[in-house]
Amino acid sequence: MQRIVLCCAAGMSTSMLVTKMKAEAQQRALDLEIYAVAVAEFERELPNADVILLGPQVKYEAGRLTALAAPQGKAVAVIDMADYGMMRGAAVLDKALALIAR
């Protein structure tokens, strides 16, 4: 099972997006684990994740977190602000799947 981890400031604002992503994954019959954590938990969650998506509010952390993830071959990307704001679960899921497929 592949794991998609969303990180935001406190791990709470992404919970609605996670719900929409899970619903989309279920519609597509994809076996994925999708969950949100606070950016402070990034290093603890990194070994378990296949891809990590950052909420736009923590995009300033992208460089540092990418540097931590790169040695483990893990992709880190910032969620598009419009997709995040509009809670476009399908679009964010597509982005995550594209990063996993790399």
JOQUI-V395437 format. One record per backbone hydrogen bond with DSSP energy under -1.0 kcal/mol. CO is the residue of the C=O (numbers start at 1). NH is the residue of the N-H. If there is no record, write none. Layout:
<<CO/NH> <CO/NH>>
This chain:
<<2/33> <3/50> <3/51> <4/35> <5/53> <6/37> <7/55> <8/39> <12/15> <14/18> <15/19> <16/20> <17/21> <18/22> <19/23> <20/24> <21/25> <22/26> <23/27> <24/28> <25/30> <26/29> <30/32> <31/2> <33/4> <35/6> <37/8> <38/41> <39/42> <41/45> <42/46> <45/48> <51/5> <52/77> <53/7> <54/79> <55/58> <56/59> <58/61> <59/62> <61/65> <62/66> <63/67> <64/68> <65/69> <66/70> <69/72> <69/74> <70/73> <75/52> <77/54> <80/84> <81/85> <82/86> <83/88> <84/87> <87/89> <88/92> <89/93> <90/94> <91/95> <92/96> <93/97> <94/98> <95/99> <96/100> <97/101>>
